[in-house]
Amino acid sequence: MKAANGSDDSVVAFVDVNIIDSTGKEPYHGDVLVKGKRIISVGDKLSPETLKGARVFQGKGRTLMSGLCDAHSHMSFNNSETMDGLTNLDIEEHTLFTARSAHIFLDCGYTMCLGAASVKQRLDMVVRDAINQGQIPGPRYLANGQEMAPPDGALIPGITKFVNDADDIVKAVKVMAGEGVDAVKFSMSGDEILDDLRAEDTTFPDDMVAAGSEAAHACGIRVCSHARSDESVVQCLQYGVDIIYHASFVSDSTMLALEAQKDRVYVAPTLNFPYATVHEAQAKGFPVTNSQQTAYTRELDIAIATMREMKKRGIKIMPGGDYGFAWTPHGTYRDLEHFVKLLGYTPMEAILSATALGGEIMLHPNELGKVQPGYYADLLLVNGNPLEDISLLSKRENLDVIMINGKVHKETIGDHPLQYELEKSLAK
């Protein structure tokens, strides 16, 4: 799993930190040692000999935890005021914007992102590759292409790859896989922001979902779906879709089917978009029609109840909020707050969804998402205790140190560490 590299022989120590290791244990006090890209030791007090020559961050009781995961990232969404405005940038400016979004995700503590569709076909892949080659800062990123839909099923025509039938979707999947996507996305239901294609409308026939999923898995890539309607969620379960976005309207029988596949499938409800549309868009100067307000209020209420039931049943629910519109701009990531305030998660449960489950959905459960020996050193030093106030993780100014792959991406002026000098330590 690639990301910008630290030096293979660099040594960084975090001492006197409160460790949330994302194994499910309660936090504990201790030190953490990083060598190169990996965590070497967790919890044990580090000796002066071990610290010799290391960069040392004095935690002073602050929280050290894993970086976070956003499972529904639209880095190429350009903070547009309208749906159609997502396509307004020329390719050169759009590439720069997407790269900047990647930087912002990392600035906000997100070291893992799963692409949920790209406005232009290759934007996600180009930025992913630039991150992996160390050309630009950004999180570990699994890239998607344009979302696919039948001719009468597009949410936003300008960002859609149209597919007409089963043969057509197989060809499109193979082309995208050949270009290097990590996943493909099928737009399988409507959305309440559209008057003529509502959230409970289903857009894909069964044979297209089946053929597209089979082709993607044969190419070694996963399938994501925009699936708000009950029927579209059923299709996801029938035909092996790996990651279900939204899943707002789920019947009792579909809930049982989801529970039966809870070890295989992930759900990312993206609650921030309807929440912000209902509660904040008007106040920020972005008009919402009465019908949209009514429809999104209804969907949000139903989705909250649905996700609470999924949580009870142990279905894997992931953060990721459809950011990239003017009223949900990049840098305002707050899904963990929604998990706690709306879905009844404890702060620890919310953190585990964004860290340990993040490592799973990124396909590296034994290397990402935990503060454990042998894991990649993707770490956040948080000024405060997010188990007491989960909103700390919604504000980048509370992240004093951000590390990815053993490389320090951000440090505050007060935390700029000097090399540890053994002689001075022993003289005290």
TINUVO-622320 format. One record per residue (C-alpha): x, y, z. Coordinates in pm, whole numbers, padded with zeros to 5 digits, always signed. Last residue first. Layout:
<rs>
XYZ...
</rs>
This chain:
<rs>
+01998+01536+03442+02334+01443+03293+02193+01124+03141+01950+01321+02926+02212+01568+02818+02446+01290+02708+02179+01106+02511+02088+01399+02288+01750+01358+02122+01740+01538+01789+01524+01846+01820+01151+01831+01780+00921+02092+01630+00627+02050+01866+00587+02413+01964+00586+02518+01599+00315+02268+01518+00391+01961+01311+00246+01845+00982+00332+01583+00721+00585+01394+00933+00688+01090+00730+00662+00743+00883+00412+00628+00621+00186+00920+00712+00237+01144+01015+00018+01431+01135+00122+01628+01442-00074+01895+01629-00417+01791+01505-00656+02023+01692-00626+02290+01421-00770+02040+01175-01114+02060+01328-01349+01764+01297-01133+01537+01513-01185+01757+01819-01559+01708+01760-01530+01369+01932-01505+01537+02272-01433+01309+02569-01309+01016+02362-01146+01275+02136-00902+01365+02418-00709+01684+02363-00448+01822+02127-00437+01523+01894-00116+01359+01776-00224+01172+01463-00049+00870+01317+00002+00676+00995+00311+00473+01088+00240+00156+00892+00168-00135+01121+00442-00367+01244+00394-00286+01611+00041-00153+01673-00133+00181+01650-00418+00067+01428-00576+00165+01097-00338+00011+00847-00106-00291+00835-00305-00599+00935-00635-00479+00788-00473-00383+00455-00756-00395+00200-00845-00023+00228-01186-00134+00357-01012-00325+00635-00770-00049+00735-01064+00188+00754-01248-00059+00975-00960-00024+01223-00946+00355+01181-01268+00534+01087-01511+00280+01232-01286+00239+01536-01303+00614+01601-01683+00607+01592-01694+00313+01832-01457+00494+02069-01669+00810+02058-01974+00601+02148-02207+00554+01855-02573+00653+01890-02640+00723+01524-02712+01096+01525-02474+01257+01776-02198+00997+01780-02196+00893+01414-02265+01252+01310-01960+01373+01502-01753+01102+01334-01874+01225+00998-01727+01571+01047-01520+01658+00739-01529+02034+00681-01203+02051+00484-01362+02009+00145-01685+02201+00118-02028+02081+00226-02245+02390+00151-02045+02471-00164-02026+02107-00266-01721+01884-00227-01799+01645+00056-02006+01331+00001-01986+01239+00371-01755+00946+00437-01757+00742+00756-01810+00364+00736-02080+00131+00865-01998-00239+00898-02315-00431+00985-02308-00550+01346-02685-00593+01382-02727-00309+01630-02527-00081+01399-02755-00170+01109-03056-00070+01320-02901+00267+01401-02819+00306+01035-03181+00255+00934-03314+00497+01198-03070+00764+01079-03157+00689+00715-03530+00730+00780-03486+01070+00946-03244+01182+00676-03474+01063+00398-03774+01252+00538-03575+01571+00588-03428+01526+00240-03774+01504+00082-03922+01798+00272-03627+02025+00202-03615+01914-00162-03987+01987-00203-03952+02327-00037-03666+02416-00268-03315+02455-00130-03136+02784-00184-02764+02816-00111-02693+03124+00098-02515+02966+00394-02831+02977+00602-03018+02794+00329-02757+02517+00307-02735+02453+00683-03001+02224+00829-03159+02026+00546-02875+02032+00292-02615+01993+00567-02786+01682+00703-02856+01542+00355-02487+01572+00263-02344+01483+00603-02516+01146+00621-02286+00977+00373-02438+00633+00451-02121+00429+00392-02211+00059+00404-01954-00220+00378-02017-00577+00259-01848-00908+00323-01871-00987+00695-02217-00832+00713-02358-01060+00443-02634-01219+00652-02695-00882+00819-02754-00725+00482-03009-00996+00395-03189-00936+00725-03196-00563+00655-03334-00639+00310-03623-00830+00468-03697-00544+00708-03693-00290+00427-03402-00056+00356-03441+00304+00240-03123+00497+00321-02869+00256+00174-02629+00554+00124-02327+00404-00053-02291+00028-00071-01941-00117-00098-01872-00467-00231-02143-00527-00490-02183-00906-00507-02482-00960-00734-02766-01040-00495-02651-00807-00219-02610-00506-00445-02939-00588-00617-03116-00585-00280-02962-00243-00209-03100-00123-00545-03449-00246-00457-03444-00071-00120-03356+00260-00278-03052+00470-00182-02792+00281-00382-02494+00469-00524-02282+00162-00569-01920+00055-00528-01765-00242-00707-01421-00386-00640-01126-00460-00867-00947-00783-00961-01042-00782-01329-01269-01085-01279-01424-00895-00988-01505-00605-01216-01652-00827-01488-01875-01013-01243-01996-00689-01092-02078-00540-01431-02258-00849-01556-02472-00887-01244-02556-00517-01218-02642-00506-01589-02859-00819-01572-03053-00688-01274-03176-00371-01444-03018-00048-01317-03200+00278-01233-03396+00222-00912-03627+00500-00786-03646+00542-00408-03403+00833-00410-03598+01024-00670-03530+01063-01041-03749+01335-01197-03733+01603-00926-03367+01552-00845-03221+01655-00506-03387+01348-00356-03152+01115-00537-03198+00832-00787-03080+00474-00768-02816+00239-00910-02527+00472-00993-02264+00202-01047-01911+00274-00927-01584+00112-01029-01290+00027-00806-00908+00043-00795-00891+00217-01132-00585+00148-01349-00663+00233-01710-00711-00137-01785-00968-00159-01507-01152+00136-01660-01156-00030-02003-01269-00361-01857-01551-00197-01664-01669-00009-01974-01670-00325-02185-01867-00518-01923-02109-00224-01892-02175-00228-02268-02236-00601-02283-02492-00578-02004-02681-00287-02159-02669+00084-02236-02378+00223-02033-02330+00596-01987-02015+00718-01812-02142+00999-01590-01988+01328-01473-02173+01557-01716-02500+01365-01684-02542+01433-01311-02770+01181-01140-02776+00960-01446-03043+00693-01481-03212+00750-01818-02902+00671-02028-02800+00381-01800-02547+00470-01530-02175+00451-01459-01976+00664-01215-01660+00815-01355-01343+00640-01243-01236+00535-00895-00906+00561-00711-00792+00398-00388-00593+00661-00202-00337+00659+00075-00359+01018+00183-00207+01323+00017+00106+01526-00037+00228+01577-00395+00512+01431-00602+00583+01142-00364+00528+00876-00632+00225+00739-00446+00071+01085-00421+00125+01149-00795-00028+00811-00874-00338+00882-00667-00370+01226-00830-00357+01081-01180-00594+00798-01088-00857+01022-00934-00851+01264-01228-00863+00994-01496-01234+00976-01582-01348+01329-01513-01581+01395-01221-01429+01102-01032-01630+00847-00841-01639+00725-00477-01264+00721-00416-01159+00547-00095-00944+00761+00132-00686+00671+00399-00458+00917+00585-00743+01148+00679-00610+01376+00953-00756+01705+00832-00433+01814+00661-00442+01477+00481-00787+01547+00339-00675+01900+00251-00375+01775+00051-00599+01540-00146-00834+01831-00212-00539+02033-00344-00455+01756-00589-00815+01755-00706-00807+02132-00752-00484+02114-00952-00632+01848-01179-00946+02056-01222-00745+02362-01320-00577+02168-01600-00893+01980-01702-01107+02290-01736-01334+02355-01439-01711+02373-01480-01785+02000-01447-01900+02008-01084-02123+02301-01175-02393+02061-01294-02469+01965-00934-02486+02326-00817-02293+02560-00583-01971+02376-00664-01712+02287-00402-01498+02131-00678-01581+01761-00651-01254+01610-00779-01156+01472-00439-01486+01289-00411-01422+01058-00116-01675+00808+00019-01480+00576+00252-01303+00853+00445-01044+00688+00669-00865+00831+00972-00505+00835+01094-00427+00617+01392-00408+00755+01743-00187+00952+01981-00371+01161+02239-00199+01435+02438-00045+01356+02775+00257+01582+02739+00321+01428+02398+00684+01527+02371+00774+01455+02011+01123+01311+01978+01325+01292+01659+01562+01007+01726+01941+01026+01751+01948+00856+02090+01592+00763+02185+01668+00392+02220+01966+00466+02444+01758+00706+02656+01509+00423+02712+01159+00417+02567+00871+00346+02803+00668+00061+02663+00332+00148+02510+00383+00073+02143+00698-00045+01966+00825-00055+01610+00565+00138+01409+00656+00126+01043+00763+00354+00758+01120+00416+00872+01144+00345+01243+00860+00460+01464+00857+00435+01843+00552+00491+02063+00557+00586+02431+00308+00522+02709-00030+00591+02865-00331+00376+02792-00658+00418+02608-00918+00142+02657-00866-00154+02431-01076-00196+02116-00776-00265+01893-00784+00096+01775-00454+00188+01952-00583+00492+02138-00261+00591+02314-00230+00873+02568+00118+01008+02502+00426+01062+02722+00674+01000+02440+00626+00997+02065+00947+00879+01900+01073+00914+01545+01358+00715+01391+01464+00755+01027+01632+00450+00868+01383+00384+00587+01340+00758+00524+00974+00849+00513+00776+00756+00208+00483+00918+00030+00207+00660+00010+00181+00307-00123+00000+00000+00000
</rs>
